[in-house]
Amino acid sequence: MTSVQSHLLLLSGNRYQFLVLLCLLISACSPKVQQAENKPAQVGAQKKVIEAKPVEKFTQAKIALLVPFRLESVNLRTATKADVDRSAMAIDFYQGFKLGVDSAASSGLNFTLNVHDTGDSQAQLERIITTGQLRSANLIVGPVFPDGLRHLKNYSVDRGIPIVNPLAATHPAEFNNPNLISIVNNINQHAAKIVNYIVKRYDPANTVVVLISRKDPDDEIMATPLRMLFLSKGSKFSFQEYASVFTMETKLIKQKKYVVIVSSSARDFVAPTIDKLVKMKNVGLNVDLYGHPDWVKQNYTVDKLQLLRTAVTSSYRVNYTDPRVNQFVKKYRALYQFEPDEFAFKGFDIGFYFGKMLSKYGTDYAKHLSAEKYTGLHNRFVFDFDEALGYMNTSLMLLRYQNYQLSELE
């Protein structure tokens, strides 16, 4: 039999109603309580090690969720829809995460979910730390912004508490925390995915690879690893670099296949770049285009992207033909009267995966992250461990525009 306590109410209705009651109840816990289930852990190749040294199983795992509701900055008497919408990301992520933890509780473990409003403030985060609100946590999820993750570094290292970076694409080297678990792929991983695919799939004898970068700081965030990786891995290819495709046009080599990689996410530069490549394609250029991961959210003309066989990397894609996705959407709608957005899907996968890990492996759950792969609603989790950088999710999709949708290449 399952008993459920919910001190932090999960509300139907609009986000304003949610925010009002959240202000009253944010300091409380939100546990999901289930009857404990004493099943032995199964870890395949590592089974003998675990049998030789039994690990401590939780009776009630405690998760601390740190998200920026910004309750202190919202005046509920005068708050506008725009004010509340600024907290929407945190609300959606929390609601998805709570559903994920609840689903994981079906394995029998009791969970206590303590939700903390960081307010996107270092001072507020420090108050949470110094008042001991994280002291009993077995897992910390968040903060969602890089500055907060940096602020928690010493706390995590000193106490050996794993911290999940749920949303920031920042390279883990910037945190230098061996207990960090990075969910979102960093830009170096995106660059490597593109380079490895090109080197594997194209004939270097007939292909010219062109990197388009304006050499400004924003473009160079992606251009730098692309350049470095391609020069080291793609030495057999002809490699060229230009500030724009308009310059490239004057130096085309006839009968060659062109692979053009654009490192910019600036719409006012990318849109005319796509238009120019379409014109060049229409007069005979054999070209494939590879773009910045932000292009997925920038709504360029699909017909043009398909004509150029455009491909982009992504760590987020929801397949609405998946029955699990449809089940989640129905449950989310029923509870909150909203459509789940990107952050709700991400929250669910993170809550469910780590809930299952806590339940299955107890206090040793972090040691099994590299072995436990997970296919979620929005992405896959495949973790590699680095002694200095912690755990990094290495699963990343390469998607191509075809048949008026994004299809996964690999």
C-alpha positions as CSV (number, residue, x, y, z in Angstrom):
1,M,0.0,0.0,0.0
2,T,1.2,3.5,-0.8
3,S,0.8,6.5,1.4
4,V,1.5,9.9,0.1
5,Q,2.4,13.0,2.1
6,S,2.5,16.3,0.2
7,H,3.4,19.3,2.3
8,L,4.3,21.4,-0.7
9,L,1.1,21.2,-2.7
10,L,1.1,20.3,-6.4
11,L,-1.6,22.5,-7.9
12,S,-3.9,22.5,-10.8
13,G,-4.7,25.9,-12.4
14,N,-2.5,28.7,-13.6
15,R,1.0,29.6,-12.7
16,Y,-0.2,32.6,-10.7
17,Q,-2.1,30.3,-8.3
18,F,0.9,28.0,-8.1
19,L,3.2,30.9,-7.2
20,V,0.9,32.2,-4.6
21,L,0.7,29.0,-2.7
22,L,4.4,28.3,-3.3
23,C,5.2,31.5,-1.4
24,L,3.3,30.1,1.6
25,L,4.8,26.6,1.5
26,I,8.2,26.8,-0.1
27,S,10.0,26.0,3.1
28,A,8.2,22.7,3.5
29,C,9.2,19.3,2.2
30,S,7.4,17.5,-0.6
31,P,7.9,13.8,0.1
32,K,6.6,10.9,-1.9
33,V,6.3,8.0,0.5
34,Q,6.2,4.3,-0.6
35,Q,6.6,1.0,1.2
36,A,10.2,-0.1,1.2
37,E,11.1,-2.9,-1.1
38,N,14.1,-5.0,-0.2
39,K,15.5,-6.3,-3.5
40,P,19.2,-7.0,-4.1
41,A,20.9,-4.7,-6.5
42,Q,21.9,-6.2,-9.9
43,V,24.8,-4.6,-11.6
44,G,26.0,-7.1,-14.2
45,A,29.7,-7.2,-14.4
46,Q,30.0,-5.3,-11.1
47,K,27.8,-7.7,-9.2
48,K,30.6,-9.6,-7.4
49,V,32.1,-6.3,-6.0
50,I,28.7,-5.3,-4.5
51,E,28.1,-8.8,-3.1
52,A,31.5,-8.7,-1.4
53,K,30.8,-5.4,0.2
54,P,27.1,-4.7,0.7
55,V,26.2,-1.1,0.4
56,E,23.9,0.9,2.7
57,K,20.4,1.1,1.2
58,F,18.3,4.1,1.9
59,T,15.1,3.9,3.9
60,Q,14.2,7.5,2.9
61,A,16.4,9.2,0.3
62,K,16.6,13.0,0.6
63,I,16.8,15.2,-2.5
64,A,17.4,18.9,-2.4
65,L,16.1,20.8,-5.5
66,L,17.5,24.3,-5.9
67,V,15.6,26.4,-8.5
68,P,15.1,30.2,-9.0
69,F,11.4,30.8,-8.3
70,R,12.4,34.3,-7.4
71,L,9.6,34.5,-4.8
72,E,11.2,37.4,-2.9
73,S,11.2,39.6,-6.0
74,V,7.6,39.0,-7.0
75,N,5.0,41.2,-5.4
76,L,1.9,39.0,-5.6
77,R,-0.5,41.9,-5.1
78,T,0.8,43.7,-8.2
79,A,2.4,40.8,-10.2
80,T,1.7,40.8,-13.9
81,K,1.7,37.8,-16.2
82,A,5.2,38.8,-17.3
83,D,6.4,38.8,-13.7
84,V,5.1,35.3,-13.2
85,D,6.4,34.1,-16.6
86,R,9.9,34.9,-15.5
87,S,9.5,32.2,-12.9
88,A,7.9,29.8,-15.4
89,M,11.1,27.9,-16.2
90,A,11.6,27.0,-12.5
91,I,7.9,26.1,-12.1
92,D,7.9,23.8,-15.1
93,F,11.1,22.2,-14.2
94,Y,10.0,21.6,-10.6
95,Q,6.6,20.1,-11.7
96,G,8.3,17.7,-14.2
97,F,11.0,16.8,-11.6
98,K,8.3,16.0,-9.0
99,L,6.5,13.8,-11.4
100,G,9.7,12.0,-12.2
101,V,10.5,11.4,-8.5
102,D,7.0,10.2,-7.9
103,S,7.3,7.7,-10.8
104,A,10.7,6.4,-9.5
105,A,9.0,5.8,-6.1
106,S,7.2,2.8,-7.6
107,S,10.4,0.9,-6.9
108,G,9.6,1.1,-3.3
109,L,11.9,3.8,-1.9
110,N,10.7,6.6,0.3
111,F,11.7,10.1,-0.9
112,T,11.8,13.5,0.7
113,L,12.1,16.3,-1.8
114,N,13.1,19.6,-0.2
115,V,12.5,22.5,-2.6
116,H,14.6,25.7,-2.2
117,D,14.1,29.0,-4.0
118,T,17.5,30.3,-4.8
119,G,16.0,33.5,-6.2
120,D,19.0,33.5,-8.7
121,S,20.8,35.2,-5.8
122,Q,24.2,34.2,-4.3
123,A,23.1,35.7,-1.0
124,Q,20.0,33.6,-0.9
125,L,22.0,30.5,-1.8
126,E,24.5,31.2,0.9
127,R,21.6,31.5,3.5
128,I,20.4,28.1,2.4
129,I,23.9,26.7,3.0
130,T,24.7,28.4,6.3
131,T,21.3,27.6,7.8
132,G,22.0,23.9,7.3
133,Q,19.1,23.3,4.8
134,L,21.3,21.0,2.6
135,R,23.0,19.2,5.4
136,S,21.0,15.9,5.2
137,A,20.7,15.8,1.4
138,N,21.8,12.6,-0.4
139,L,21.6,14.4,-3.7
140,I,21.5,18.1,-4.7
141,V,19.9,19.1,-8.0
142,G,20.7,22.6,-9.1
143,P,21.2,25.5,-9.0
144,V,20.3,25.8,-12.6
145,F,22.7,28.7,-13.4
146,P,26.5,28.5,-13.6
147,D,27.2,31.1,-10.8
148,G,25.2,29.1,-8.3
149,L,27.0,25.9,-9.2
150,R,30.3,27.6,-8.7
151,H,29.1,28.9,-5.3
152,L,28.2,25.3,-4.2
153,K,31.5,23.8,-5.3
154,N,33.3,23.9,-2.0
155,Y,30.2,22.7,-0.1
156,S,30.0,19.7,-2.5
157,V,33.7,18.8,-2.4
158,D,34.0,19.2,1.4
159,R,31.1,16.9,2.1
160,G,31.3,14.6,-0.9
161,I,27.8,15.3,-2.0
162,P,27.0,14.8,-5.7
163,I,25.4,17.9,-7.4
164,V,23.4,17.6,-10.6
165,N,23.9,20.5,-13.1
166,P,20.5,20.1,-14.8
167,L,20.3,22.8,-17.4
168,A,23.6,24.8,-17.9
169,A,25.7,23.8,-21.0
170,T,28.8,25.2,-19.3
171,H,31.9,23.1,-19.7
172,P,32.5,21.3,-16.4
173,A,36.1,22.5,-16.4
174,E,34.7,25.9,-15.2
175,F,33.4,24.3,-12.0
176,N,36.4,22.0,-11.2
177,N,34.1,19.8,-9.1
178,P,34.7,16.0,-9.1
179,N,31.2,15.5,-7.6
180,L,29.4,17.4,-10.4
181,I,27.0,15.5,-12.7
182,S,26.5,17.4,-16.0
183,I,23.4,16.6,-17.9
184,V,23.5,19.1,-20.8
185,N,26.2,18.7,-23.4
186,N,28.8,21.4,-23.6
187,I,29.8,23.1,-26.9
188,N,33.0,21.0,-27.2
189,Q,30.8,17.9,-27.4
190,H,28.6,19.5,-30.1
191,A,31.7,20.3,-32.1
192,A,33.1,16.8,-31.7
193,K,29.8,15.2,-32.9
194,I,29.8,17.2,-36.1
195,V,33.5,16.7,-36.8
196,N,33.4,12.9,-36.1
197,Y,30.4,12.5,-38.4
198,I,31.9,14.4,-41.3
199,V,35.2,12.5,-41.0
200,K,33.4,9.2,-41.0
201,R,30.8,9.9,-43.7
202,Y,32.5,12.0,-46.4
203,D,35.2,11.1,-48.9
204,P,38.2,13.4,-48.3
205,A,39.3,13.1,-51.9
206,N,36.2,14.9,-53.2
207,T,35.1,17.1,-50.2
208,V,36.0,20.6,-49.2
209,V,35.1,21.5,-45.6
210,V,34.4,25.2,-44.9
211,L,34.1,26.8,-41.5
212,I,32.2,30.1,-41.5
213,S,33.0,32.2,-38.5
214,R,33.0,36.0,-38.2
215,K,35.8,35.6,-35.6
216,D,33.7,37.5,-33.0
217,P,33.6,36.1,-29.4
218,D,30.1,34.5,-29.9
219,D,31.0,32.7,-33.1
220,E,34.3,31.5,-31.7
221,I,32.8,29.7,-28.8
222,M,31.9,26.9,-31.3
223,A,34.4,27.7,-34.0
224,T,37.4,27.2,-31.7
225,P,36.8,23.5,-30.9
226,L,35.5,22.9,-34.5
227,R,38.8,24.3,-35.9
228,M,41.0,22.4,-33.5
229,L,39.2,19.1,-33.8
230,F,39.0,19.2,-37.6
231,L,42.6,20.0,-38.1
232,S,43.6,17.1,-35.8
233,K,41.1,14.5,-37.1
234,G,40.3,15.6,-40.6
235,S,43.8,16.1,-42.0
236,K,43.0,14.3,-45.2
237,F,40.3,16.8,-46.0
238,S,40.7,20.2,-47.7
239,F,39.8,22.7,-45.0
240,Q,39.0,26.3,-45.6
241,E,37.7,29.1,-43.4
242,Y,35.9,32.3,-44.3
243,A,34.1,35.1,-42.5
244,S,31.0,34.7,-44.7
245,V,29.7,32.5,-47.5
246,F,29.8,35.5,-49.8
247,T,33.7,35.4,-49.6
248,M,33.6,31.6,-50.1
249,E,31.7,32.0,-53.3
250,T,34.6,33.6,-55.1
251,K,36.9,30.6,-54.4
252,L,34.8,27.6,-55.2
253,I,36.4,24.5,-56.8
254,K,34.2,22.9,-59.5
255,Q,33.1,19.3,-59.1
256,K,33.8,19.3,-55.4
257,K,31.4,18.4,-52.6
258,Y,31.2,21.3,-50.1
259,V,30.4,20.8,-46.4
260,V,29.8,24.1,-44.8
261,I,29.8,24.5,-41.0
262,V,28.4,27.8,-39.6
263,S,29.4,28.4,-36.0
264,S,27.1,31.4,-35.5
265,S,23.7,31.5,-33.7
266,A,23.1,35.2,-34.6
267,R,19.9,35.2,-36.6
268,D,20.7,38.4,-38.5
269,F,23.8,36.6,-39.8
270,V,22.5,33.1,-40.2
271,A,19.3,33.9,-42.2
272,P,21.2,35.7,-45.1
273,T,23.8,33.0,-45.0
274,I,21.2,30.3,-45.6
275,D,19.6,32.4,-48.4
276,K,22.9,32.8,-50.1
277,L,23.7,29.1,-49.9
278,V,20.3,28.3,-51.4
279,K,21.1,30.5,-54.3
280,M,24.5,28.9,-54.8
281,K,22.8,25.4,-54.5
282,N,20.3,26.4,-57.2
283,V,23.1,27.2,-59.7
284,G,24.9,24.0,-59.1
285,L,26.8,23.9,-55.8
286,N,26.8,20.5,-54.2
287,V,26.6,21.5,-50.5
288,D,25.6,20.1,-47.1
289,L,25.1,22.6,-44.2
290,Y,25.9,22.0,-40.5
291,G,24.7,24.6,-38.0
292,H,24.8,25.8,-34.4
293,P,22.6,23.8,-32.0
294,D,20.5,27.0,-31.2
295,W,19.2,26.9,-34.8
296,V,16.5,24.4,-33.7
297,K,14.8,27.2,-31.7
298,Q,15.2,30.0,-34.3
299,N,12.5,29.0,-36.8
300,Y,14.4,29.3,-40.1
301,T,12.5,28.3,-43.3
302,V,12.3,24.6,-43.3
303,D,12.2,24.3,-47.1
304,K,15.6,26.0,-47.3
305,L,17.1,24.0,-44.5
306,Q,15.9,20.7,-46.2
307,L,17.3,21.8,-49.6
308,L,20.7,22.3,-48.0
309,R,20.5,19.0,-46.1
310,T,21.0,20.9,-42.9
311,A,22.1,19.0,-39.8
312,V,22.3,20.3,-36.2
313,T,23.4,18.7,-33.0
314,S,20.9,18.7,-30.1
315,S,20.7,17.4,-26.5
316,Y,16.9,17.8,-26.5
317,R,14.3,16.2,-28.7
318,V,10.9,14.9,-27.8
319,N,9.3,12.1,-29.9
320,Y,5.6,12.6,-29.6
321,T,4.9,9.2,-31.2
322,D,6.5,7.5,-28.2
323,P,3.8,6.1,-25.9
324,R,5.8,7.1,-22.8
325,V,5.8,10.7,-24.0
326,N,2.0,10.6,-24.6
327,Q,1.4,9.2,-21.1
328,F,3.6,11.9,-19.5
329,V,1.8,14.7,-21.5
330,K,-1.7,13.4,-20.3
331,K,-0.6,13.2,-16.7
332,Y,1.0,16.6,-16.8
333,R,-2.1,18.2,-18.4
334,A,-4.4,16.5,-15.8
335,L,-2.3,17.8,-12.9
336,Y,-1.4,21.3,-14.0
337,Q,-3.7,22.3,-16.9
338,F,-0.6,23.2,-18.9
339,E,1.2,21.6,-21.8
340,P,4.6,20.4,-20.6
341,D,7.5,22.4,-22.1
342,E,11.2,21.7,-22.6
343,F,11.9,22.2,-18.9
344,A,9.1,19.9,-17.7
345,F,10.5,17.1,-19.9
346,K,14.0,17.7,-18.7
347,G,12.8,17.8,-15.1
348,F,10.9,14.5,-15.4
349,D,13.9,12.6,-16.9
350,I,16.3,13.9,-14.2
351,G,13.9,13.2,-11.4
352,F,13.1,9.7,-12.6
353,Y,16.6,8.7,-13.4
354,F,18.2,9.8,-10.2
355,G,15.3,8.6,-8.1
356,K,15.8,5.1,-9.6
357,M,19.5,5.3,-9.0
358,L,19.0,6.2,-5.3
359,S,16.5,3.4,-4.9
360,K,18.6,0.8,-6.7
361,Y,22.1,1.5,-5.3
362,G,21.6,3.4,-2.1
363,T,24.6,5.4,-0.8
364,D,26.8,4.0,-3.6
365,Y,24.5,5.4,-6.4
366,A,27.1,7.8,-7.9
367,K,29.6,4.9,-8.5
368,H,27.1,3.3,-10.9
369,L,26.2,6.3,-13.1
370,S,28.7,5.3,-15.8
371,A,27.2,1.8,-16.0
372,E,23.5,2.8,-15.9
373,K,22.4,4.2,-19.3
374,Y,19.0,5.7,-19.6
375,T,16.7,6.5,-22.6
376,G,14.4,9.3,-21.4
377,L,11.6,11.4,-22.9
378,H,13.9,14.1,-24.2
379,N,17.4,12.6,-24.4
380,R,19.6,9.7,-23.3
381,F,22.0,9.7,-20.3
382,V,25.3,8.0,-20.9
383,F,27.8,9.2,-18.3
384,D,31.6,9.2,-18.5
385,F,33.6,10.0,-15.3
386,D,36.6,12.3,-15.1
387,E,38.4,12.6,-11.7
388,A,38.6,16.3,-12.0
389,L,35.4,17.2,-13.9
390,G,33.0,14.6,-12.5
391,Y,30.3,12.9,-14.6
392,M,29.5,14.2,-18.1
393,N,26.6,13.0,-20.2
394,T,28.1,12.0,-23.5
395,S,24.9,11.2,-25.4
396,L,24.2,13.8,-28.1
397,M,22.0,13.6,-31.2
398,L,22.8,14.7,-34.7
399,L,19.5,15.7,-36.5
400,R,18.8,16.5,-40.1
401,Y,15.9,18.4,-41.6
402,Q,14.1,16.1,-43.9
403,N,10.4,15.3,-44.7
404,Y,9.5,18.5,-42.8
405,Q,10.8,17.3,-39.5
406,L,14.1,16.7,-37.7
407,S,15.2,13.1,-38.1
408,E,18.0,11.6,-36.1
409,L,21.1,10.7,-38.1
410,E,22.9,9.1,-35.1
